Amino acid sequence: MDLQNGSYKPMSVTDWVITFIISYIPLVGIVMLFVWAFGDGTHPSKKTWAQALLIFALIMFVLGIIFFIIFWTVIASMFAGFSTYS
């Protein structure tokens, strides 16, 4: 995309629908997100969207791990408390 010569064309709705469908396919979607986010020749809008989605996925993954650890700790402490009353 040459933005200085005015040849920038926004992505069409069809392009976005195809992009979403591809991104929802397990494993293929993840690989394509990395290709779109870091590859050359990708439309700037798609590139920025893929980078934002990968950052969001990383944040959700880290939060999921934190909540899992907290949940596991609470459950383990409840079961540890039951053994003291036996």
C-alpha positions as CSV (number, residue, x, y, z in Angstrom):
1,M,0.0,0.0,0.0
2,D,1.4,3.3,-1.0
3,L,-0.2,5.8,1.3
4,Q,1.7,8.8,0.0
5,N,0.5,8.5,-3.6
6,G,-3.1,8.2,-2.5
7,S,-3.5,4.6,-3.7
8,Y,-4.8,3.4,-0.3
9,K,-8.0,1.4,-0.6
10,P,-9.9,0.3,2.5
11,M,-10.8,-3.3,2.8
12,S,-14.3,-4.3,1.7
13,V,-16.9,-6.0,3.8
14,T,-16.3,-9.2,1.8
15,D,-12.6,-9.0,2.6
16,W,-13.4,-8.6,6.3
17,V,-15.9,-11.5,6.3
18,I,-13.4,-13.8,4.7
19,T,-10.7,-12.6,7.2
20,F,-13.0,-13.4,10.1
21,I,-14.0,-16.8,8.7
22,I,-10.3,-17.8,8.3
23,S,-9.4,-16.5,11.7
24,Y,-12.1,-18.7,13.3
25,I,-10.7,-21.9,11.9
26,P,-8.8,-23.7,14.8
27,L,-5.0,-23.6,14.4
28,V,-5.2,-22.1,10.9
29,G,-6.6,-19.0,12.4
30,I,-3.8,-18.6,14.9
31,V,-1.2,-19.2,12.2
32,M,-2.9,-16.7,9.9
33,L,-3.0,-14.1,12.6
34,F,0.7,-14.2,13.0
35,V,1.1,-14.1,9.2
36,W,-1.2,-11.1,8.9
37,A,0.4,-9.3,12.0
38,F,4.0,-9.7,11.1
39,G,4.1,-10.6,7.3
40,D,4.8,-8.2,4.5
41,G,2.2,-7.3,1.9
42,T,-0.7,-7.4,4.3
43,H,-3.3,-4.6,4.2
44,P,-2.5,-2.0,6.9
45,S,-5.9,-2.3,8.5
46,K,-5.7,-6.1,8.6
47,K,-2.2,-6.0,10.0
48,T,-3.2,-3.6,12.8
49,W,-6.3,-5.7,13.6
50,A,-4.3,-8.9,13.8
51,Q,-1.7,-7.3,16.1
52,A,-4.4,-6.0,18.3
53,L,-6.1,-9.4,18.4
54,L,-2.9,-11.2,19.3
55,I,-2.2,-8.7,22.1
56,F,-5.8,-9.1,23.4
57,A,-5.4,-12.9,23.2
58,L,-2.2,-12.8,25.2
59,I,-3.8,-10.6,27.9
60,M,-6.8,-13.0,28.1
61,F,-4.4,-16.0,28.3
62,V,-2.5,-14.4,31.2
63,L,-5.7,-13.4,33.0
64,G,-7.0,-16.9,32.5
65,I,-3.9,-18.4,34.1
66,I,-4.2,-16.0,37.1
67,F,-7.8,-16.8,37.7
68,F,-7.2,-20.5,37.3
69,I,-4.4,-20.3,40.0
70,I,-6.7,-18.3,42.3
71,F,-9.6,-20.8,41.8
72,W,-7.3,-23.8,42.3
73,T,-5.9,-22.2,45.5
74,V,-9.4,-21.6,46.9
75,I,-10.6,-25.1,46.1
76,A,-7.4,-26.7,47.5
77,S,-7.7,-24.7,50.7
78,M,-11.4,-25.8,51.1
79,F,-10.4,-29.4,50.8
80,A,-7.5,-28.9,53.2
81,G,-10.0,-27.5,55.7
82,F,-12.2,-30.5,55.4
83,S,-9.5,-32.9,56.4
84,T,-8.9,-31.1,59.7
85,Y,-12.5,-31.9,60.9
86,S,-12.3,-35.6,60.3
